[in-house]
Amino acid sequence: MKINLKGMTRKELEKLKTDIDKQLEKVAEDEKKAALIAAEKAAKAHGYSLAELSGVKAPRKVAKPAAKKDGRSKVAPKYKNPENESETWTGRGRKPKWVESYLAAGGDLENILI
């Protein structure tokens, strides 16, 4: 396939370049997938997983917050004390004293969001 680049306008050339870049990315991604599949097959043929051979650990699953005994789940903290980061608040229920004193001193809840 031959394209007459000399007869194209700047706009047409830029669109062609964009299309080529997108297609190159797609081809590279397809080639990476094919290489990964081939590597997994080769590792499996020798009795290993690709993760075992590469030393890469499988990603850990993030645990959900533990359910309370009454069936409710634990809520993640939303705010933290700027003076003592071990003190947090979920934003539910009564405000802790450190939040009240922070707001009384002119602070804004947006500034202490985690």
Z-matrix of the N, CA and C atoms (Angstrom, degrees):
N
C 1 1.447
C 2 1.523 1 108.21
N 3 1.321 2 115.79 1 123.49
C 4 1.456 3 120.40 2 -179.03
C 5 1.530 4 108.34 3 -114.64
N 6 1.329 5 115.07 4 131.50
C 7 1.461 6 121.24 5 179.92
C 8 1.515 7 108.07 6 -112.65
N 9 1.317 8 116.79 7 133.32
C 10 1.455 9 121.71 8 178.00
C 11 1.524 10 108.68 9 -83.89
N 12 1.331 11 116.19 10 93.51
C 13 1.459 12 120.68 11 -177.88
C 14 1.529 13 112.24 12 -71.18
N 15 1.323 14 116.96 13 -30.54
C 16 1.471 15 120.72 14 -178.04
C 17 1.521 16 111.82 15 -67.02
N 18 1.316 17 117.42 16 -27.27
C 19 1.459 18 120.90 17 -178.68
C 20 1.526 19 113.40 18 -88.27
N 21 1.327 20 117.63 19 1.28
C 22 1.464 21 120.60 20 -176.38
C 23 1.524 22 111.13 21 -95.60
N 24 1.318 23 115.19 22 149.40
C 25 1.474 24 120.30 23 176.60
C 26 1.524 25 108.93 24 -80.10
N 27 1.316 26 114.92 25 169.04
C 28 1.466 27 120.52 26 179.25
C 29 1.528 28 110.12 27 -60.09
N 30 1.324 29 116.64 28 -43.23
C 31 1.463 30 121.35 29 -178.97
C 32 1.537 31 110.69 30 -62.36
N 33 1.323 32 116.66 31 -43.05
C 34 1.462 33 121.11 32 178.77
C 35 1.529 34 111.09 33 -64.27
N 36 1.350 35 115.66 34 -40.43
C 37 1.462 36 119.91 35 178.94
C 38 1.534 37 111.26 36 -65.25
N 39 1.336 38 117.04 37 -40.45
C 40 1.462 39 120.30 38 179.57
C 41 1.528 40 110.66 39 -66.15
N 42 1.332 41 117.07 40 -39.19
C 43 1.463 42 120.06 41 177.45
C 44 1.520 43 110.25 42 -64.98
N 45 1.335 44 116.56 43 -42.12
C 46 1.457 45 120.78 44 177.91
C 47 1.528 46 110.53 45 -60.74
N 48 1.319 47 116.81 46 -42.30
C 49 1.462 48 121.71 47 179.45
C 50 1.526 49 110.16 48 -62.71
N 51 1.334 50 117.38 49 -43.68
C 52 1.465 51 121.58 50 178.68
C 53 1.517 52 110.35 51 -62.07
N 54 1.333 53 116.71 52 -44.81
C 55 1.463 54 121.07 53 179.09
C 56 1.529 55 111.35 54 -62.31
N 57 1.324 56 116.39 55 -40.12
C 58 1.467 57 121.02 56 179.41
C 59 1.526 58 109.99 57 -65.39
N 60 1.344 59 117.24 58 -44.04
C 61 1.466 60 120.82 59 179.83
C 62 1.532 61 111.14 60 -61.52
N 63 1.335 62 116.60 61 -42.81
C 64 1.467 63 120.17 62 178.32
C 65 1.518 64 111.02 63 -62.78
N 66 1.320 65 116.90 64 -43.78
C 67 1.459 66 120.75 65 -179.26
C 68 1.523 67 111.08 66 -66.79
N 69 1.344 68 117.59 67 -38.26
C 70 1.463 69 120.64 68 177.36
C 71 1.526 70 110.70 69 -62.09
N 72 1.325 71 117.56 70 -41.02
C 73 1.463 72 121.21 71 178.10
C 74 1.525 73 110.44 72 -63.17
N 75 1.320 74 116.79 73 -42.25
C 76 1.463 75 120.87 74 -179.67
C 77 1.526 76 110.56 75 -65.10
N 78 1.322 77 117.26 76 -43.81
C 79 1.464 78 120.99 77 179.56
C 80 1.533 79 110.25 78 -64.02
N 81 1.330 80 117.03 79 -42.03
C 82 1.466 81 120.54 80 179.19
C 83 1.523 82 110.55 81 -62.95
N 84 1.319 83 117.42 82 -41.47
C 85 1.474 84 121.40 83 178.61
C 86 1.526 85 110.40 84 -64.41
N 87 1.328 86 117.06 85 -42.50
C 88 1.464 87 120.65 86 177.92
C 89 1.525 88 111.24 87 -63.09
N 90 1.337 89 116.65 88 -39.97
C 91 1.462 90 120.39 89 178.99
C 92 1.527 91 110.96 90 -66.37
N 93 1.337 92 117.29 91 -38.99
C 94 1.468 93 120.79 92 177.99
C 95 1.522 94 110.52 93 -63.00
N 96 1.347 95 116.71 94 -42.64
C 97 1.467 96 120.57 95 178.97
C 98 1.518 97 110.40 96 -62.39
N 99 1.344 98 117.07 97 -42.99
C 100 1.466 99 121.19 98 -179.90
C 101 1.526 100 110.21 99 -64.55
N 102 1.327 101 117.41 100 -39.97
C 103 1.463 102 121.01 101 179.43
C 104 1.524 103 110.74 102 -66.55
N 105 1.323 104 116.85 103 -39.86
C 106 1.461 105 120.81 104 179.07
C 107 1.525 106 111.08 105 -64.64
N 108 1.320 107 116.43 106 -42.80
C 109 1.469 108 120.38 107 177.78
C 110 1.527 109 110.29 108 -62.12
N 111 1.335 110 117.42 109 -43.76
C 112 1.463 111 121.17 110 179.25
C 113 1.529 112 110.82 111 -63.68
N 114 1.333 113 116.94 112 -40.86
C 115 1.463 114 120.57 113 179.48
C 116 1.531 115 110.72 114 -66.10
N 117 1.337 116 117.27 115 -40.37
C 118 1.466 117 120.48 116 177.91
C 119 1.529 118 111.16 117 -63.83
N 120 1.329 119 116.40 118 -40.88
C 121 1.468 120 119.95 119 178.26
C 122 1.523 121 110.86 120 -63.83
N 123 1.329 122 117.09 121 -42.45
C 124 1.463 123 120.92 122 -179.80
C 125 1.529 124 110.56 123 -65.12
N 126 1.317 125 117.07 124 -42.08
C 127 1.465 126 120.19 125 178.70
C 128 1.520 127 110.51 126 -64.57
N 129 1.319 128 117.03 127 -42.58
C 130 1.469 129 121.99 128 -179.79
C 131 1.526 130 110.70 129 -63.56
N 132 1.336 131 116.84 130 -36.82
C 133 1.458 132 120.69 131 179.48
C 134 1.530 133 111.49 132 -62.49
N 135 1.323 134 117.35 133 -25.17
C 136 1.464 135 122.39 134 178.99
C 137 1.529 136 111.80 135 -99.08
N 138 1.325 137 117.04 136 3.96
C 139 1.458 138 120.40 137 175.86
C 140 1.517 139 115.00 138 87.53
N 141 1.312 140 117.07 139 19.20
C 142 1.463 141 120.95 140 -179.97
C 143 1.525 142 109.95 141 -124.53
N 144 1.319 143 114.07 142 164.18
C 145 1.462 144 118.54 143 169.06
C 146 1.522 145 107.05 144 -98.36
N 147 1.285 146 116.10 145 159.02
C 148 1.469 147 119.80 146 179.25
C 149 1.525 148 110.54 147 -63.70
N 150 1.322 149 117.37 148 -34.91
C 151 1.465 150 121.12 149 178.58
C 152 1.528 151 110.87 150 -63.70
N 153 1.346 152 116.62 151 -38.86
C 154 1.468 153 119.84 152 178.49
C 155 1.523 154 111.22 153 -64.09
N 156 1.304 155 116.66 154 -41.60
C 157 1.462 156 120.48 155 -177.73
C 158 1.522 157 113.04 156 -73.65
N 159 1.327 158 116.51 157 -34.94
C 160 1.464 159 119.19 158 -176.64
C 161 1.514 160 112.48 159 -86.43
N 162 1.333 161 116.82 160 -14.03
C 163 1.460 162 119.82 161 -179.34
C 164 1.516 163 112.61 162 79.11
N 165 1.315 164 116.94 163 7.30
C 166 1.461 165 121.26 164 179.00
C 167 1.513 166 108.12 165 -87.12
N 168 1.309 167 115.83 166 127.05
C 169 1.455 168 119.50 167 178.96
C 170 1.512 169 109.30 168 -81.83
N 171 1.306 170 115.87 169 146.60
C 172 1.465 171 121.03 170 176.87
C 173 1.526 172 108.34 171 -66.27
N 174 1.320 173 117.70 172 143.13
C 175 1.461 174 119.37 173 -179.78
C 176 1.524 175 110.86 174 -62.15
N 177 1.336 176 114.57 175 138.46
C 178 1.455 177 119.48 176 179.38
C 179 1.512 178 109.79 177 -79.47
N 180 1.305 179 114.46 178 145.56
C 181 1.453 180 119.14 179 175.71
C 182 1.519 181 108.27 180 -79.43
N 183 1.302 182 116.04 181 139.28
C 184 1.453 183 120.75 182 178.16
C 185 1.519 184 107.71 183 -81.10
N 186 1.319 185 114.76 184 125.46
C 187 1.458 186 119.47 185 -178.41
C 188 1.522 187 110.26 186 -73.73
N 189 1.310 188 115.06 187 142.83
C 190 1.454 189 120.18 188 174.93
C 191 1.511 190 107.99 189 -76.06
N 192 1.327 191 117.28 190 152.32
C 193 1.462 192 118.61 191 177.07
C 194 1.528 193 110.05 192 -58.00
N 195 1.311 194 114.91 193 142.18
C 196 1.455 195 119.84 194 -178.42
C 197 1.522 196 110.48 195 -66.10
N 198 1.303 197 114.87 196 141.05
C 199 1.469 198 119.29 197 178.47
C 200 1.514 199 108.89 198 -76.58
N 201 1.330 200 115.73 199 142.38
C 202 1.455 201 120.03 200 176.38
C 203 1.522 202 108.17 201 -73.74
N 204 1.314 203 116.07 202 164.94
C 205 1.453 204 120.58 203 -177.29
C 206 1.519 205 112.20 204 -62.88
N 207 1.334 206 116.46 205 -24.03
C 208 1.463 207 118.68 206 -179.75
C 209 1.527 208 111.91 207 -90.08
N 210 1.343 209 118.06 208 9.47
C 211 1.461 210 121.64 209 175.46
C 212 1.517 211 114.78 210 96.86
N 213 1.327 212 117.54 211 -9.10
C 214 1.466 213 119.69 212 179.61
C 215 1.525 214 109.52 213 -87.17
N 216 1.329 215 116.82 214 148.26
C 217 1.457 216 119.32 215 178.07
C 218 1.525 217 110.04 216 -92.38
N 219 1.316 218 115.69 217 157.46
C 220 1.454 219 121.92 218 -179.58
C 221 1.527 220 108.93 219 -74.67
N 222 1.326 221 116.69 220 140.95
C 223 1.458 222 122.07 221 -178.39
C 224 1.526 223 108.80 222 -99.35
N 225 1.313 224 116.35 223 135.27
C 226 1.462 225 121.49 224 179.74
C 227 1.533 226 109.78 225 -70.18
N 228 1.339 227 117.90 226 146.11
C 229 1.464 228 120.11 227 178.73
C 230 1.521 229 111.07 228 -66.46
N 231 1.325 230 115.13 229 148.55
C 232 1.465 231 121.46 230 -177.87
C 233 1.525 232 111.73 231 -113.46
N 234 1.334 233 116.44 232 -27.77
C 235 1.464 234 121.95 233 -177.84
C 236 1.520 235 109.85 234 -127.09
N 237 1.345 236 115.79 235 149.94
C 238 1.462 237 119.45 236 174.94
C 239 1.514 238 109.87 237 -132.91
N 240 1.312 239 114.77 238 148.58
C 241 1.456 240 122.18 239 -179.83
C 242 1.525 241 108.50 240 -71.35
N 243 1.343 242 118.26 241 122.55
C 244 1.472 243 119.48 242 -179.01
C 245 1.529 244 112.48 243 -67.10
N 246 1.316 245 117.76 244 -21.86
C 247 1.464 246 120.77 245 -179.67
C 248 1.523 247 111.93 246 -89.52
N 249 1.325 248 117.18 247 -27.65
C 250 1.456 249 122.03 248 179.59
C 251 1.523 250 107.56 249 -142.66
N 252 1.331 251 117.50 250 95.81
C 253 1.459 252 122.01 251 -172.28
C 254 1.524 253 113.76 252 -68.07
N 255 1.329 254 117.57 253 -8.52
C 256 1.460 255 118.96 254 176.21
C 257 1.525 256 111.14 255 -78.37
N 258 1.327 257 117.52 256 -14.58
C 259 1.457 258 121.97 257 177.71
C 260 1.526 259 108.73 258 -93.03
N 261 1.331 260 115.75 259 122.01
C 262 1.456 261 121.00 260 -179.21
C 263 1.518 262 109.74 261 -131.48
N 264 1.331 263 114.82 262 167.64
C 265 1.463 264 121.63 263 178.27
C 266 1.518 265 108.14 264 -145.60
N 267 1.317 266 117.37 265 139.16
C 268 1.459 267 121.85 266 -178.56
C 269 1.519 268 112.98 267 -79.17
N 270 1.324 269 117.21 268 -15.80
C 271 1.454 270 120.70 269 -176.19
C 272 1.520 271 111.42 270 91.98
N 273 1.315 272 115.65 271 1.61
C 274 1.466 273 120.90 272 179.05
C 275 1.522 274 109.34 273 -109.64
N 276 1.297 275 114.62 274 150.60
C 277 1.458 276 119.05 275 176.61
C 278 1.521 277 112.21 276 74.65
N 279 1.295 278 114.52 277 -163.07
C 280 1.472 279 121.55 278 -177.33
C 281 1.529 280 110.76 279 -68.66
N 282 1.332 281 116.12 280 141.21
C 283 1.459 282 120.78 281 179.45
C 284 1.525 283 110.13 282 -70.55
N 285 1.328 284 117.43 283 135.68
C 286 1.469 285 119.63 284 174.62
C 287 1.528 286 110.25 285 -66.01
N 288 1.326 287 115.62 286 161.68
C 289 1.473 288 120.49 287 -178.10
C 290 1.526 289 111.45 288 -60.37
N 291 1.330 290 117.45 289 -36.94
C 292 1.460 291 119.07 290 -178.84
C 293 1.531 292 111.08 291 -66.07
N 294 1.330 293 118.00 292 -32.39
C 295 1.466 294 121.07 293 176.79
C 296 1.516 295 109.66 294 -70.46
N 297 1.326 296 116.75 295 -45.04
C 298 1.465 297 120.59 296 178.84
C 299 1.520 298 111.63 297 -59.51
N 300 1.339 299 117.13 298 -44.68
C 301 1.464 300 119.40 299 -179.66
C 302 1.524 301 111.04 300 -68.47
N 303 1.344 302 117.90 301 -34.78
C 304 1.459 303 121.55 302 177.73
C 305 1.528 304 110.84 303 -64.44
N 306 1.336 305 116.13 304 -44.34
C 307 1.465 306 120.61 305 179.05
C 308 1.527 307 111.12 306 -68.53
N 309 1.347 308 117.81 307 -36.81
C 310 1.461 309 121.36 308 178.78
C 311 1.525 310 111.11 309 -65.73
N 312 1.325 311 116.88 310 -28.69
C 313 1.467 312 121.34 311 179.53
C 314 1.526 313 111.70 312 -83.20
N 315 1.341 314 116.97 313 4.52
C 316 1.461 315 120.08 314 177.38
C 317 1.514 316 114.26 315 98.54
N 318 1.320 317 117.32 316 7.12
C 319 1.459 318 120.74 317 179.69
C 320 1.523 319 111.93 318 -74.42
N 321 1.312 320 115.75 319 163.89
C 322 1.460 321 122.25 320 -179.70
C 323 1.528 322 108.36 321 -122.18
N 324 1.326 323 117.11 322 138.40
C 325 1.466 324 121.12 323 -179.70
C 326 1.523 325 112.19 324 -58.14
N 327 1.321 326 117.34 325 -32.40
C 328 1.472 327 121.04 326 179.96
C 329 1.528 328 111.23 327 -59.38
N 330 1.338 329 117.14 328 -30.17
C 331 1.467 330 120.98 329 -176.38
C 332 1.517 331 113.51 330 -77.60
N 333 1.343 332 117.42 331 -16.36
C 334 1.460 333 119.57 332 -178.24
C 335 1.528 334 112.78 333 -112.57
N 336 1.312 335 116.14 334 14.43
C 337 1.467 336 120.09 335 175.31
C 338 1.521 337 109.96 336 -63.16
N 339 1.315 338 115.75 337 144.16
C 340 1.476 339 119.99 338 178.47
C 341 1.516 340 108.00 339 -81.49
